[in-house]
Amino acid sequence: MKIHFIGIGGVGMSALAQLHAMGGDRVTGSDRLISKGYTDMALWDYLKKLGVELYPQDGSGLDHRTELVVLSSAIEDDNPELVKAKALGIPIMHRSELLAKHVAAHRTIAVSGTSGKSTTTAMIYDILAFAGMSPSVITGAAILSLQKEQGVFGNVYKGNSDILVIEADESDGSIVKYKPYLGVCLNLQKDHKEISVLQGYFKEFISHCKTAIINAEEENLRVLAPQAKTFGLSLGDVHPSEIKVDGFGSDFTIQGQPFRLHVPGLHNVSNAVAAVAAALQMGVDLDTCAKALNKFQGIARRFASIGSYDKIEVIDDFAHNPHKLGATIAAAHLRGKRVLAFYQPHAFTSIKLLAPEFVESFAKHIGPQDHLWLTEVYYPGGTIPQGVSCRTVYEGLKARGVNVSYDDCRERILAEMAGAAQPGDILLVLGARDPTLTDFARKLLASLKERQSVSGCKNCMLGNCCLHYSK
């Protein structure tokens, strides 16, 4: 079967593309990033290695032999590829519908929640794999153990059993399409949609699960499924005790079994407890869970250390909503004496919906010794509604007395961060979607080593420092 993916660079789309290429289908795909000249990316190299043919988003990858077109919610109705697919009469399927078919064909564990999905999905996968259960996985971030041990890109793996672990996304309501064997609900916070809307999605999702496990400490979830199995940090059927968190991980016990986790932050203890609760439901014992999690290496762009110089560490992280940002900054404070953070919002809708929550989170976690740099919202192109600016958050933080700067030139921010850094500091690069953020983190480390100050946009290291392609 020949399948074409519009927006193949998206993490959910690329995972399905890989899965079908691994299964023997002929896969083609297009992406805006290819159209914009971003052709030197590790994902493109890996997709080509699997035999996937890549095209700019202009319709050139579609022809009469294409049997199915897959797209995500990010694709607009006037997209040239979608227009051509309709003209050719090619069947069109949303990414979530294709994923739902895989969910139905397996004994699926679906992990949901507004924060922690990717990490918990990876933890469950690693536990089941360590237990010899050979699961498959489809997730929103590359699992480091898969990259290192299997040589794959890491956000998908095809195992030999009927078990599949997936990340169930609530942002566009597609979570209601999945009917898993086991559903895990981590948390429910205002993100993408209002709480009342998200509760409707989660209630329907839970009703579709053969068994559901929810966070007992999340009132927004507990009211939806009072009879569900539970986990938590202090409440629930499965919960830890004797928790000790440090800058590099945590120690805790569950029902007398000691655990050591090598990813930092109290939020990761909660993720691990959820993973253990799911694994126990699948028949794995606590000792096996502990041994597997002791080996857990994490996932891409989740508190990923880029390197250190002069006792200054640069960390790259995907955090992009108020809850995740707060958790990441709190974890960084456990590791360094001071935090210098750069945050690029990933969506205009996020700022429009959550500006007060962003202000509250940063005001709570950016201490008097810290400093935060903000830049404009990432704009990948297309017809995404704009009309809001990160300046709203900046002005709110200034009014609260937070040490914050705003600049739409990342070159200047890089120079300021590198110039301000002192031994013992943690430099955080925070944000989602933009594929150049990790490059920014690497260049920040390089600037620490060089300690050279560069000013102005004309020599911008990225060539698009304002990141506002519509300008």
Legacy VTK file of the C-alpha trace (Angstrom):
# vtk DataFile Version 3.0
C-alpha trace
ASCII
DATASET POLYDATA
POINTS 471 float
0.000 0.000 0.000
1.286 3.487 -0.851
0.598 5.987 1.963
1.403 9.709 1.900
1.791 11.699 5.142
1.187 15.463 4.958
3.288 17.017 7.721
5.534 13.999 8.189
7.894 15.999 10.409
5.376 16.071 13.259
6.355 13.606 15.944
3.046 11.739 15.822
3.019 11.658 12.031
6.632 10.526 11.739
5.971 7.686 14.189
3.113 6.298 12.097
5.121 6.779 8.909
7.977 4.768 10.386
5.632 2.051 11.622
4.096 1.575 8.182
7.474 1.674 6.464
8.703 -0.999 8.890
5.599 -3.022 8.048
6.365 -3.022 4.323
4.148 -0.228 3.021
5.509 2.262 0.508
5.574 5.548 2.411
5.961 9.094 1.106
5.659 12.340 3.001
5.920 16.111 2.872
6.551 18.850 5.387
6.678 22.650 5.594
10.204 22.415 6.956
11.357 20.724 3.750
9.690 23.494 1.756
11.530 26.062 3.891
14.913 24.445 3.275
15.350 22.463 6.486
16.709 19.402 4.688
19.584 18.502 7.020
17.752 16.860 9.920
18.303 13.538 11.694
14.632 12.604 11.225
14.829 13.040 7.455
17.964 10.874 7.358
16.293 8.108 9.334
13.092 8.187 7.282
15.134 7.915 4.078
17.003 4.970 5.619
13.628 3.231 5.975
12.866 3.943 2.321
10.495 6.854 2.907
10.407 9.357 0.020
10.325 13.009 1.137
8.899 15.978 -0.767
8.231 19.690 -0.272
4.631 20.481 0.598
3.582 21.297 -2.965
1.732 18.170 -4.105
4.686 16.673 -5.972
4.665 13.577 -3.759
1.112 12.618 -4.731
0.025 10.701 -7.817
-2.589 8.189 -8.969
-0.708 5.361 -7.210
-1.194 6.940 -3.765
-3.841 4.878 -1.943
-4.177 6.817 1.308
-3.333 10.312 2.562
-2.795 10.848 6.295
-2.834 14.303 7.900
-2.955 15.954 11.313
-5.024 18.805 12.725
-2.205 21.207 11.797
-2.996 20.893 8.071
-5.284 23.630 6.731
-8.015 23.050 4.143
-6.163 25.073 1.504
-2.923 23.105 1.862
-1.727 22.301 -1.713
-1.303 18.625 -0.874
-4.768 18.263 0.594
-6.272 20.104 -2.378
-4.495 17.757 -4.802
-5.447 14.648 -2.818
-9.111 15.638 -3.014
-8.795 16.356 -6.736
-7.297 12.897 -7.305
-9.997 11.254 -5.201
-7.505 9.727 -2.772
-8.980 8.569 0.570
-7.980 10.934 3.401
-7.573 9.884 7.030
-6.713 11.875 10.158
-3.628 10.722 12.040
-5.726 9.818 15.087
-7.994 7.559 13.012
-4.994 5.608 11.743
-3.604 5.353 15.269
-7.021 4.176 16.507
-6.825 1.265 14.058
-3.517 0.201 15.606
-4.993 0.610 19.104
-7.907 -1.662 18.198
-5.589 -4.302 16.733
-3.498 -4.613 19.917
-3.747 -4.994 23.672
-3.065 -1.301 24.055
-1.970 0.791 27.014
-2.898 4.417 26.276
-1.285 7.138 28.393
-3.193 10.423 28.658
-2.799 13.698 30.533
-1.838 17.296 29.899
1.697 16.727 31.245
4.035 13.734 31.438
2.574 11.544 28.680
5.760 10.960 26.698
7.917 10.194 29.733
5.363 7.840 31.286
4.800 6.077 27.957
8.556 5.544 27.688
8.760 4.264 31.263
5.960 1.750 30.673
7.607 0.611 27.445
10.993 0.173 29.153
9.469 -1.807 32.039
7.545 -4.162 29.742
10.549 -4.586 27.444
12.801 -5.340 30.445
10.212 -7.905 31.574
10.585 -9.687 28.216
7.096 -8.816 26.964
8.319 -7.370 23.604
5.838 -4.467 23.367
5.433 -2.036 20.504
5.355 1.689 21.240
4.174 4.883 19.525
5.008 8.039 21.420
5.627 11.771 21.222
9.376 11.808 21.860
12.369 9.640 21.067
13.015 7.042 23.788
16.741 7.107 24.518
16.977 3.372 25.273
15.546 2.604 21.827
17.994 4.958 20.145
20.996 3.478 21.922
20.039 -0.204 22.006
18.001 -0.661 18.817
19.529 2.018 16.577
16.124 3.472 15.679
14.922 7.078 15.728
13.125 6.282 18.958
9.517 7.496 18.835
8.216 4.175 17.521
9.213 0.530 17.802
7.556 -2.603 16.492
7.740 -5.441 19.017
6.798 -9.093 18.632
3.817 -9.276 20.992
0.241 -8.011 20.890
1.038 -5.267 23.438
1.171 -1.663 22.236
1.950 1.394 24.392
0.809 4.752 23.012
0.590 8.393 23.984
-3.031 9.550 23.700
-3.219 13.248 22.790
-6.071 15.342 24.146
-5.172 18.650 22.479
-7.482 18.235 19.477
-10.020 15.877 21.045
-8.672 12.810 19.242
-8.285 10.990 22.570
-11.967 10.016 22.376
-11.257 7.802 19.352
-9.145 5.307 21.292
-10.551 2.216 23.014
-7.575 0.736 24.859
-7.142 -2.339 27.014
-5.674 -0.101 29.730
-5.946 3.678 30.016
-3.682 5.777 32.248
-4.740 9.340 33.147
-1.893 11.374 34.641
-3.439 14.803 35.167
-5.892 17.276 33.682
-4.973 20.949 33.556
-6.068 23.870 31.419
-4.019 23.455 28.242
-5.129 23.826 24.606
-8.750 23.882 25.829
-10.723 24.955 28.888
-10.978 22.447 31.761
-14.670 21.754 31.100
-13.951 20.780 27.482
-11.009 18.575 28.452
-13.079 16.860 31.138
-15.585 15.875 28.468
-12.800 14.333 26.386
-11.324 12.453 29.336
-14.677 11.191 30.578
-15.406 9.666 27.174
-11.876 8.239 26.933
-12.162 6.608 30.373
-15.504 5.075 29.379
-13.752 3.425 26.412
-11.024 1.805 28.545
-11.378 -1.809 29.644
-9.478 -0.734 32.772
-8.581 2.832 33.777
-5.918 4.060 36.194
-6.167 7.692 37.287
-4.190 10.072 39.482
-5.985 10.074 42.839
-4.618 13.536 43.637
-6.145 15.192 40.558
-9.646 16.360 41.483
-10.377 17.135 37.821
-9.919 13.420 37.074
-11.282 11.870 40.256
-14.761 13.265 39.691
-14.850 11.622 36.254
-14.137 8.068 37.410
-14.584 7.583 41.165
-14.384 3.776 40.812
-11.182 3.656 38.740
-7.896 2.224 39.979
-5.621 4.949 41.301
-2.041 6.083 41.836
-0.489 9.186 43.368
2.423 10.631 45.301
0.678 10.201 48.643
-2.752 8.767 47.794
-3.993 5.924 45.617
-3.820 2.160 45.245
-0.181 2.556 44.204
1.837 5.327 45.863
5.414 5.841 47.061
6.845 6.583 50.478
10.215 7.814 51.750
10.662 10.083 48.703
14.063 11.769 48.422
14.646 13.996 45.392
18.002 15.414 44.309
19.367 17.205 41.254
20.015 13.992 39.370
17.087 11.756 40.297
15.133 10.358 43.216
14.820 7.491 45.686
11.519 6.138 46.964
9.799 2.922 47.941
6.555 1.326 46.782
5.093 -1.351 49.052
8.529 -1.869 50.582
10.349 -2.138 47.227
13.151 0.448 46.857
13.390 2.431 43.616
16.135 4.681 42.223
15.230 6.937 39.308
17.923 8.733 37.299
15.764 11.508 35.825
15.281 14.551 38.085
12.193 16.179 39.513
9.268 15.253 41.736
7.083 15.216 38.623
9.101 12.252 37.358
8.445 10.365 40.590
4.743 10.772 39.814
5.315 9.606 36.229
7.225 6.565 37.493
4.481 5.632 39.962
1.921 5.791 37.140
4.153 3.546 35.018
4.497 1.062 37.879
0.720 1.013 38.391
0.248 0.205 34.697
2.961 -2.468 34.726
1.450 -4.144 37.795
-1.860 -4.270 35.954
-0.046 -6.064 33.105
1.360 -8.670 35.498
4.871 -7.311 36.082
6.214 -7.585 39.657
7.625 -4.671 41.672
11.212 -5.955 41.652
11.219 -6.034 37.839
9.703 -2.539 37.740
12.436 -1.230 40.046
15.243 -2.807 38.027
13.822 -1.452 34.765
13.335 2.089 36.074
16.846 2.098 37.532
18.019 1.717 33.922
15.582 4.290 32.510
17.553 6.833 30.473
14.773 9.274 29.646
13.480 10.707 26.381
14.688 13.334 23.949
14.514 16.983 25.030
13.352 16.196 28.559
15.927 17.768 30.865
18.563 16.778 28.311
22.050 17.877 29.307
23.783 19.392 26.280
27.034 19.674 28.210
28.929 21.698 30.779
31.736 24.225 30.727
33.357 25.994 33.665
30.793 24.300 35.960
27.933 25.826 33.938
25.457 23.278 32.535
23.198 23.800 29.507
19.934 21.837 29.557
17.457 21.510 26.677
13.823 20.813 27.560
10.495 20.471 25.737
8.523 22.203 28.524
5.943 24.542 27.016
2.890 24.842 29.252
2.814 26.498 32.699
2.787 23.221 34.646
5.678 21.677 32.688
7.725 24.871 32.818
7.326 25.089 36.576
8.297 21.442 37.071
11.397 21.794 34.883
12.604 24.985 36.567
12.033 23.380 39.989
14.139 20.382 38.922
16.879 22.731 37.695
16.979 24.462 41.081
17.827 21.111 42.661
20.839 20.884 40.365
22.304 24.418 40.276
22.589 27.471 42.471
20.947 29.752 39.893
18.750 29.295 36.821
19.075 31.351 33.641
16.171 30.338 31.409
15.174 31.038 27.806
11.593 30.317 26.771
10.064 30.482 23.299
6.269 29.912 23.285
5.230 27.241 20.813
1.747 28.473 19.858
-0.271 31.683 19.677
-3.309 29.859 21.061
-1.299 28.856 24.121
-0.453 32.480 24.958
-4.030 33.585 24.246
-5.527 30.925 26.535
-2.910 30.721 29.270
-1.128 34.091 29.602
-2.139 34.548 33.289
-1.068 30.974 34.070
2.322 31.522 32.399
2.836 34.649 34.498
1.861 32.814 37.683
4.132 29.829 36.985
7.197 31.894 36.115
6.609 34.284 39.035
6.501 31.288 41.377
9.589 29.487 40.049
11.973 32.203 38.791
13.728 33.233 42.001
15.290 36.613 42.826
18.707 35.281 41.816
17.432 33.836 38.498
16.729 35.454 35.135
14.244 34.630 32.370
14.534 35.594 28.699
11.386 35.527 26.553
11.126 35.747 22.781
8.245 35.875 20.324
5.914 32.952 19.645
7.251 30.343 17.226
5.515 30.619 13.853
6.048 27.656 11.503
4.005 29.150 8.664
0.527 28.530 7.332
-2.689 30.250 8.315
-2.412 29.851 12.076
-4.337 32.687 13.801
-1.889 35.096 15.440
-2.928 38.375 17.046
-1.211 37.788 20.403
2.346 38.338 21.589
4.620 36.969 24.275
4.985 40.581 25.395
1.764 40.008 27.342
3.577 37.505 29.551
6.657 39.726 29.745
4.647 42.732 30.907
2.804 40.625 33.480
6.090 39.365 34.902
7.653 42.829 34.996
4.657 44.013 36.996
5.329 41.169 39.448
8.987 42.179 39.869
10.405 39.087 38.143
13.863 39.323 36.557
12.778 39.007 32.928
13.928 40.273 29.533
12.208 40.246 26.150
13.910 40.230 22.747
12.782 38.903 19.365
16.411 38.259 18.365
17.762 34.968 19.689
21.310 36.051 18.807
21.220 38.822 21.378
19.615 36.551 23.956
22.344 33.967 23.432
25.055 36.593 23.953
23.358 37.914 27.098
22.860 34.452 28.613
26.428 33.362 27.894
27.765 36.639 29.249
25.730 36.443 32.456
26.453 32.792 33.284
28.590 31.976 36.312
30.012 28.688 37.642
27.238 26.649 39.246
24.482 28.056 37.010
21.969 25.995 35.046
21.094 27.427 31.618
17.682 26.208 30.441
16.428 26.266 26.849
12.657 25.757 26.956
10.040 25.330 24.243
8.360 22.961 21.799
7.847 22.401 18.051
10.759 24.515 16.813
13.449 22.114 15.498
16.183 24.744 15.964
15.888 24.970 19.761
18.374 22.172 20.384
20.786 23.876 17.979
20.332 27.052 20.027
21.226 25.115 23.193
24.335 23.672 21.556
25.423 27.108 20.378
24.816 28.463 23.854
27.294 25.894 25.175
29.754 26.834 22.428
29.368 30.505 23.357
30.217 29.685 26.961
33.462 28.174 25.766
34.230 31.106 23.510
32.736 33.811 25.751
32.382 35.982 22.669
29.598 38.540 22.475
27.845 39.038 19.176
25.245 41.765 18.728
22.629 42.593 16.156
20.681 40.505 13.696
22.842 40.822 10.590
25.065 37.913 11.617
22.327 35.928 13.294
23.521 32.390 13.857
20.184 30.914 12.779
19.506 33.131 9.798
15.978 33.751 11.066
16.524 35.198 14.509
13.106 36.805 14.729
11.472 33.444 13.961
8.468 35.318 12.669
8.502 34.270 9.051
5.527 36.455 8.180
7.602 39.617 8.793
LINES 1 472
471 0 1 2 3 4 5 6 7 8 9 10 11 12 13 14 15 16 17 18 19 20 21 22 23 24 25 26 27 28 29 30 31 32 33 34 35 36 37 38 39 40 41 42 43 44 45 46 47 48 49 50 51 52 53 54 55 56 57 58 59 60 61 62 63 64 65 66 67 68 69 70 71 72 73 74 75 76 77 78 79 80 81 82 83 84 85 86 87 88 89 90 91 92 93 94 95 96 97 98 99 100 101 102 103 104 105 106 107 108 109 110 111 112 113 114 115 116 117 118 119 120 121 122 123 124 125 126 127 128 129 130 131 132 133 134 135 136 137 138 139 140 141 142 143 144 145 146 147 148 149 150 151 152 153 154 155 156 157 158 159 160 161 162 163 164 165 166 167 168 169 170 171 172 173 174 175 176 177 178 179 180 181 182 183 184 185 186 187 188 189 190 191 192 193 194 195 196 197 198 199 200 201 202 203 204 205 206 207 208 209 210 211 212 213 214 215 216 217 218 219 220 221 222 223 224 225 226 227 228 229 230 231 232 233 234 235 236 237 238 239 240 241 242 243 244 245 246 247 248 249 250 251 252 253 254 255 256 257 258 259 260 261 262 263 264 265 266 267 268 269 270 271 272 273 274 275 276 277 278 279 280 281 282 283 284 285 286 287 288 289 290 291 292 293 294 295 296 297 298 299 300 301 302 303 304 305 306 307 308 309 310 311 312 313 314 315 316 317 318 319 320 321 322 323 324 325 326 327 328 329 330 331 332 333 334 335 336 337 338 339 340 341 342 343 344 345 346 347 348 349 350 351 352 353 354 355 356 357 358 359 360 361 362 363 364 365 366 367 368 369 370 371 372 373 374 375 376 377 378 379 380 381 382 383 384 385 386 387 388 389 390 391 392 393 394 395 396 397 398 399 400 401 402 403 404 405 406 407 408 409 410 411 412 413 414 415 416 417 418 419 420 421 422 423 424 425 426 427 428 429 430 431 432 433 434 435 436 437 438 439 440 441 442 443 444 445 446 447 448 449 450 451 452 453 454 455 456 457 458 459 460 461 462 463 464 465 466 467 468 469 470
